[in-house]
Amino acid sequence: MKKIITCCLSALLVMALTSCFGGKSTSSSGKGGEVVGVGGGRSFREPAPYGMTLVKRGWLKMGIEKQDSLWGKQTPVKDISVDGFWMDETEVTNSEYKQFVNWVRDSILRTRLADPSYGGDETYMITEDKNGDPVKPHLNWKKNLPRKPNEDEQRAIESLYTYNPVTGEKMLDASQMNYRYEIYDYTTAALRRNRLRVEERNLNTDVVVDPNEVVMISKDTAYIDDEGRIVRETINRPLSGPWDFLNTYIVNIYPDTTCWVNDFRNSDNETYLRSYFSNSTYNDYPVVGVTWEQANAFCAWRTDYLLKGLGGEARYIQRYRLPTEAEWEYAARGKDQTEFPWDNEDVKSGNGCFYANFKPDRGNYTKDGNLITSKVGIFSSNSNGLFDMAGNVAEWTSTIYTEAGVDAMNDLNPQLEYKAAKEDPYRLKKKSVRGGSWKDPESYIRSAWRTWEYQNQPRSYIGFRCVRSLASSSSEAAKQARKSSKKRK
């Protein structure tokens, strides 16, 4: 009897182990000792990201083939191939960016409410897991902010605001809206020259490996000094471990609303300065006055905000980021690789309706029906389902701007990236900007037209949209995108 019970238990144990690993058996399923492959477990089906559309992998002749007739400028041309990715259907709006600002504001408030200087309510901070073991302190977002604050809580709330000394108007203190984030540089960490084991840095067996070879790395870090100023440093030091590839950034993320008067001298744009970002009338308009650095901070926050809601599936999701210059042009040209995001070479239809928000005539901004920016998505989308890829606002890309352009890039998922340090020459801080804006003429809104701006310069005519690399195959992502589209309809 004991033997029977033991045999049954053994069989159950084998069945349990098999079910844990999923799929068909590996070593035991091959007949005659043949290799049959490892059975896959449950595959991850990437949900279509809200507000994004799938741009399938494909090929593009990047650049302008014929010489530009207006400026006589030659643009390099190259055949390139790009993998599929998700892209925001519209430019990031004021409303979406306000969610970022409000999150930063509330995170600062929760930190202060847990500070003994403001009452010390420790329930706003999580320091232990459910088993009572200590964890890295982090904010408790499940605890609501006080609706009827006591004296200490009111002081914490008031500390986030400032008052106009002339008008007495209460305003959010933009100087405090600092967002700290970390990015692990997987690409640099994967370079062979950066291997921690010295003998792995060169596979040529004819080369004698120096066991004492020192590899220098650059690491970005940031901190707040005693006067409340953000200090960013690029540290050069010998490679010591995997933490050397973790970069830390602190960015003040509040948009520069003064761009409306600084971009246009001798012009009365005070209305936009006071209302464009703060007034809900402009909620569905593209956010402007955001630097390249702030746009990257938004992408980092959007990633972390998403991952916290995904639980165990988070490890498969790719990070939100700015599009490469190649991805942007590929997406803008559409499925037929047209010069503009629409089907013909004209900028308006036969009945005189313009296809985009730009400056159709000298000084006549209103000819297309708009004076400055317009609500996102009011013009027709291109064949990829993307709106405002021409005009409205120009858009940041992740690519450094060089005159060589695509000539200096690879022909597979091309990208030129340089994280300029604060001490670098200013000319190295140029980033490629694409799409043209509400203030630009027809030539500038072509999909292949290249221009640039410095990474720390906010403009009233530059915004951005995010992309996300695929976590699953293009075919599987397309299925999910179709299901998501049907649900939205």
C-alpha positions in Angstrom: 0.0 0.0 0.0 2.8 2.4 0.9 4.4 1.7 -2.5 1.2 2.6 -4.3 0.8 5.8 -2.3 4.4 6.7 -3.0 4.0 6.1 -6.7 0.9 8.2 -6.8 2.6 11.1 -5.0 5.6 10.9 -7.3 3.2 11.1 -10.4 1.4 14.0 -8.9 4.7 15.8 -8.2 5.8 15.3 -11.8 2.5 16.6 -13.1 2.7 19.7 -10.8 6.2 20.5 -11.9 5.2 20.1 -15.6 2.2 22.4 -15.1 4.4 25.0 -13.4 6.7 25.3 -16.4 3.8 25.3 -18.9 3.7 24.2 -22.5 4.8 20.8 -23.7 7.6 18.9 -21.9 11.2 19.6 -23.1 13.8 16.9 -22.6 11.3 14.1 -22.1 9.1 14.8 -25.2 11.8 14.3 -27.8 11.5 10.9 -29.5 14.8 9.1 -29.9 16.8 11.8 -28.2 15.9 14.5 -30.7 16.0 18.2 -29.8 12.4 19.5 -30.0 12.8 22.9 -28.4 11.5 24.4 -25.1 7.8 24.8 -24.8 6.7 28.4 -24.3 4.7 29.5 -21.3 1.8 31.9 -21.4 2.7 34.7 -23.8 2.4 38.3 -22.9 -0.2 40.2 -24.9 0.6 43.9 -24.9 -2.5 46.0 -24.5 -2.8 48.9 -26.9 -1.7 52.0 -24.9 -4.5 54.5 -24.4 -4.4 57.3 -26.9 -1.7 55.7 -29.0 -1.7 54.1 -32.5 0.5 51.4 -33.8 3.1 52.3 -36.5 4.1 49.0 -38.1 7.7 48.3 -39.0 8.8 49.3 -42.5 11.1 51.0 -44.9 11.7 54.7 -45.7 13.8 56.8 -48.0 14.6 59.4 -45.4 15.3 63.0 -46.4 14.4 65.3 -49.3 15.4 63.7 -52.7 15.1 66.9 -54.7 16.9 70.1 -53.8 14.7 72.5 -51.8 13.5 75.2 -54.2 13.0 77.8 -51.5 16.2 77.7 -49.5 18.4 75.7 -52.0 19.4 73.5 -49.1 20.6 69.9 -49.7 19.2 67.3 -47.3 21.0 64.0 -47.0 18.9 61.0 -48.2 19.3 57.3 -47.1 17.2 54.1 -47.3 16.5 53.1 -43.7 14.4 50.5 -41.9 12.5 51.0 -38.7 10.9 48.6 -36.3 7.3 49.0 -35.2 6.3 51.3 -32.3 3.4 52.9 -30.6 3.0 56.6 -31.0 0.7 59.2 -29.4 -2.2 60.0 -31.8 -1.9 63.7 -30.9 0.6 66.0 -29.4 0.7 66.0 -25.6 -1.9 68.4 -24.4 -2.0 71.0 -21.6 -4.5 68.8 -19.8 -2.2 65.8 -19.9 0.8 67.8 -18.9 -1.2 69.3 -16.0 -1.7 65.8 -14.7 2.1 65.5 -14.5 2.4 68.9 -12.7 -0.4 68.0 -10.3 1.3 64.6 -9.5 4.6 66.4 -8.7 2.7 68.9 -6.5 0.9 66.2 -4.6 4.0 64.1 -4.2 5.8 67.1 -2.6 2.8 67.7 -0.4 2.6 64.1 0.8 6.3 64.2 1.6 5.8 67.3 3.7 2.8 66.0 5.5 5.0 63.1 6.7 7.7 65.5 7.8 7.7 66.2 11.6 8.0 69.9 10.7 4.5 69.8 9.4 2.8 67.4 11.8 4.7 64.2 11.0 1.8 62.0 9.7 3.8 58.9 9.0 0.8 57.2 7.2 1.7 59.3 4.1 4.9 57.3 3.8 5.3 53.5 3.4 8.4 52.2 5.2 7.4 48.5 5.7 5.8 45.8 3.5 2.7 43.8 4.4 4.9 41.4 6.5 6.4 44.2 8.5 9.8 44.1 6.9 11.5 47.4 6.1 11.4 48.7 2.5 12.8 51.8 0.8 10.5 54.6 2.0 8.0 55.7 -0.7 4.8 57.7 -0.8 1.5 56.2 0.1 -0.8 57.3 -2.8 -3.8 55.4 -1.4 -4.1 57.8 1.5 -6.2 60.8 0.5 -5.0 64.4 1.1 -6.8 66.2 4.0 -10.1 67.7 3.0 -10.3 69.7 6.3 -6.7 70.3 7.1 -5.6 71.1 10.6 -3.1 73.9 11.3 0.0 71.8 10.5 -1.5 70.4 7.3 -2.6 73.9 6.2 1.0 75.1 6.6 2.2 72.2 4.4 -0.4 73.1 1.7 0.4 76.8 1.9 4.1 76.1 1.5 3.5 75.1 -2.1 2.1 78.4 -3.1 3.3 82.0 -3.6 1.6 85.3 -3.9 2.0 88.1 -6.4 3.4 90.9 -4.3 1.5 93.5 -6.4 -1.9 91.9 -7.1 -2.0 89.4 -4.2 -2.9 86.6 -6.6 -2.3 83.1 -5.2 -0.2 80.9 -7.5 1.5 77.5 -7.4 5.2 78.1 -6.7 6.6 76.8 -10.0 10.2 76.9 -8.7 9.3 74.0 -6.4 7.9 71.7 -9.1 11.0 69.5 -9.4 10.8 65.9 -10.6 13.6 63.4 -9.8 14.0 60.3 -11.9 16.5 57.6 -12.7 17.2 55.9 -16.1 19.4 52.8 -16.5 21.5 53.0 -19.6 21.2 49.5 -20.9 22.9 50.3 -24.2 26.0 51.6 -22.7 26.1 48.8 -20.1 25.9 46.3 -22.9 28.9 47.6 -24.8 31.7 45.0 -24.8 34.3 47.6 -23.7 32.2 48.1 -20.5 32.2 44.5 -19.4 33.1 44.1 -15.7 35.1 41.0 -16.5 38.2 42.3 -18.3 38.8 39.2 -20.3 35.4 39.6 -22.0 36.2 43.0 -23.5 38.1 41.7 -26.5 37.3 38.3 -28.1 40.5 38.4 -30.2 42.6 35.6 -28.7 45.8 37.1 -30.2 45.4 40.2 -28.0 46.9 40.0 -24.6 44.4 41.2 -22.0 45.7 43.6 -19.4 44.0 42.5 -16.1 44.6 46.0 -14.7 42.9 47.8 -17.6 40.8 50.8 -16.4 37.7 51.8 -18.3 36.4 55.3 -17.7 32.6 55.9 -17.8 30.4 59.0 -17.7 27.5 59.1 -15.3 24.9 61.8 -14.9 23.8 62.7 -11.5 21.9 65.6 -9.9 21.1 67.0 -6.5 19.5 70.1 -4.8 22.0 72.4 -3.1 21.5 74.2 0.2 20.0 77.2 -1.6 17.3 75.0 -3.4 19.0 75.1 -6.8 19.2 72.1 -9.0 22.8 71.0 -9.6 23.5 68.6 -12.5 26.9 67.0 -12.9 28.4 64.5 -15.3 30.9 62.4 -13.3 33.8 60.7 -15.1 35.2 57.8 -13.1 36.6 54.3 -13.4 34.1 51.5 -14.1 33.3 49.8 -10.8 30.0 48.0 -11.2 26.5 48.0 -12.7 25.4 51.0 -10.7 27.7 53.2 -12.9 25.1 53.0 -15.6 22.2 54.4 -13.5 21.8 58.1 -14.3 19.9 60.5 -12.0 18.1 63.6 -13.2 16.2 66.4 -11.4 14.2 68.7 -13.7 11.9 71.6 -12.9 8.9 70.6 -14.9 6.7 73.6 -14.9 6.2 75.0 -18.5 7.7 78.4 -19.2 4.6 80.5 -19.8 6.7 83.6 -20.5 7.7 82.0 -23.9 4.8 83.8 -25.4 6.4 87.2 -24.8 10.0 86.2 -25.1 9.5 84.6 -28.5 7.7 87.6 -30.0 9.2 91.0 -29.1 7.1 94.1 -29.7 4.0 91.9 -29.6 1.1 92.0 -27.2 0.8 88.3 -26.1 0.1 88.8 -22.4 -3.2 87.0 -22.8 -1.4 83.8 -23.7 1.2 84.3 -21.0 -1.6 84.4 -18.3 -4.1 82.0 -19.8 -2.6 79.4 -22.2 -1.5 76.8 -19.6 -3.7 77.7 -16.7 -7.1 78.3 -18.3 -9.1 75.1 -18.9 -10.3 76.6 -22.2 -6.9 75.5 -23.6 -6.9 72.1 -22.0 -7.0 70.3 -25.4 -4.4 72.4 -27.0 -0.8 71.2 -27.3 1.5 72.1 -24.3 4.2 74.5 -25.2 7.0 76.2 -23.3 8.4 72.8 -22.5 12.1 72.1 -23.1 13.6 68.9 -24.4 14.7 68.1 -20.9 11.2 68.6 -19.5 9.7 66.4 -22.3 12.1 63.6 -21.3 11.0 64.0 -17.7 7.4 63.6 -18.7 8.2 60.4 -20.6 10.0 59.0 -17.4 7.0 60.0 -15.2 4.5 58.5 -17.6 6.5 55.2 -17.6 6.6 55.0 -13.9 3.0 56.0 -13.5 2.0 53.1 -15.9 4.3 50.5 -14.4 2.8 51.0 -10.9 -0.6 50.0 -12.2 0.5 46.9 -14.1 1.9 44.6 -11.4 3.6 41.5 -12.6 3.3 42.3 -16.3 5.3 45.5 -15.9 8.6 43.8 -16.8 7.5 43.4 -20.4 6.5 47.0 -21.0 8.9 49.3 -22.8 9.5 52.8 -21.6 7.8 55.9 -23.0 10.3 58.1 -24.7 10.7 60.8 -27.4 10.7 59.4 -31.0 14.0 59.3 -32.9 14.2 61.6 -35.8 13.9 58.6 -38.2 10.8 57.2 -36.4 9.2 60.6 -36.5 9.6 61.1 -40.3 8.6 57.5 -41.0 5.4 57.9 -39.0 4.6 61.4 -40.5 5.0 60.3 -44.1 2.3 57.6 -43.7 2.0 54.3 -45.4 2.7 55.8 -48.9 5.7 57.9 -47.8 4.2 61.1 -49.0 5.9 64.5 -48.8 3.2 65.8 -46.4 1.1 63.8 -44.0 -1.7 63.8 -46.5 -2.1 62.3 -50.0 -1.2 65.2 -52.3 1.5 67.9 -52.7 -0.9 70.8 -52.0 -1.6 72.2 -48.5 -5.4 72.6 -49.0 -8.3 70.7 -50.6 -10.1 71.6 -53.8 -12.7 73.6 -51.8 -10.0 75.6 -50.1 -9.9 73.9 -46.7 -6.3 73.7 -45.3 -5.0 70.3 -44.1 -3.0 71.7 -41.2 -2.5 74.7 -38.9 0.5 76.7 -40.2 1.2 80.2 -41.7 -0.2 80.1 -45.2 0.7 83.7 -46.0 3.0 86.5 -44.9 1.6 87.8 -41.7 -1.8 86.2 -42.2 -1.8 83.5 -39.5 -5.6 83.3 -39.7 -5.9 82.1 -43.3 -6.2 78.5 -42.1 -8.7 79.4 -39.5 -6.3 79.7 -36.5 -4.3 82.5 -35.0 -1.9 80.5 -32.8 -2.1 76.8 -31.9 -5.3 74.9 -32.4 -7.0 72.0 -30.5 -5.3 68.8 -31.2 -6.9 66.4 -33.7 -9.2 68.9 -35.5 -7.5 68.3 -38.8 -7.7 64.8 -40.5 -5.2 62.2 -39.5 -2.6 60.7 -41.8 -2.7 57.1 -43.0 -1.1 55.9 -39.7 -3.9 57.5 -37.7 -1.7 60.3 -36.4 -3.0 63.9 -36.1 -1.1 67.2 -36.5 2.1 65.6 -37.8 2.4 68.9 -39.8 1.9 72.2 -38.2 0.2 73.2 -34.9 3.4 72.8 -32.9 6.8 71.5 -34.0 7.9 68.4 -32.0 11.0 67.4 -30.0 12.8 64.2 -31.1 15.5 62.3 -29.1 18.1 62.8 -31.8 21.0 65.2 -31.6 21.0 67.7 -34.5 24.0 67.5 -36.9 24.3 68.8 -40.5 25.3 65.3 -41.6 21.9 64.1 -40.5 20.9 60.7 -41.7 24.4 60.2 -43.4 25.9 59.7 -40.0 23.2 57.2 -38.9 22.9 53.5 -39.3 20.3 52.2 -41.8 18.6 50.0 -39.2 16.6 51.8 -36.5 18.9 54.9 -37.0 19.6 57.2 -34.0 22.2 59.7 -33.0 22.1 60.3 -29.3 24.3 62.5 -27.1 23.5 63.4 -23.5 25.1 66.8 -23.3 26.6 67.7 -19.9 26.1 71.1 -18.5 29.8 71.9 -19.1 29.6 70.9 -22.8 29.8 73.6 -25.5 26.3 74.9 -26.2 26.5 73.8 -29.8 26.4 70.2 -28.6 23.0 70.8 -27.1 21.1 71.0 -30.4 18.2 68.6 -30.7 16.3 67.8 -33.9 12.8 69.3 -34.1 10.3 68.1 -36.7 6.9 69.0 -38.2 6.8 72.8 -38.3 4.4 74.8 -36.3 1.5 77.3 -36.4 4.0 80.1 -37.2 5.9 78.4 -40.0 5.5 78.6 -43.8 4.6 75.7 -46.0 8.1 74.5 -46.7 8.8 73.9 -42.9 5.8 71.6 -42.4 7.0 68.9 -44.9 7.7 65.6 -43.2 11.4 65.5 -44.2 12.2 69.1 -43.2 14.9 69.3 -40.5 15.4 72.0 -37.9 16.7 72.2 -34.4 16.5 73.9 -31.0 18.7 73.9 -27.9 17.7 71.3 -25.3 17.1 73.8 -22.5 15.2 76.4 -24.7 11.4 76.5 -24.3 9.4 77.8 -27.2 5.7 78.8 -27.8 5.7 76.8 -31.0 7.5 73.5 -29.8 5.7 70.6 -28.1 6.1 66.9 -28.2 4.5 63.4 -28.4 5.7 60.1 -26.9 6.4 56.8 -28.5 6.9 53.3 -27.0 8.8 50.4 -28.6 6.8 47.2 -29.0 6.9 44.7 -26.2 5.4 42.0 -28.5 5.5 41.2 -32.2 3.9 43.6 -34.7 1.3 41.1 -35.7 0.1 40.6 -32.1 0.2 44.3 -31.4 -1.9 44.9 -34.5 -4.6 42.6 -33.2 -4.6 44.3 -29.8 -4.8 47.7 -31.5 -7.8 46.7 -33.6 -9.6 45.4 -30.4 -8.8 48.6 -28.6 -10.0 50.7 -31.5 -13.3 48.8 -31.6 -13.8 49.4 -27.8 -13.2 53.1 -28.2 -15.8 53.3 -31.0 
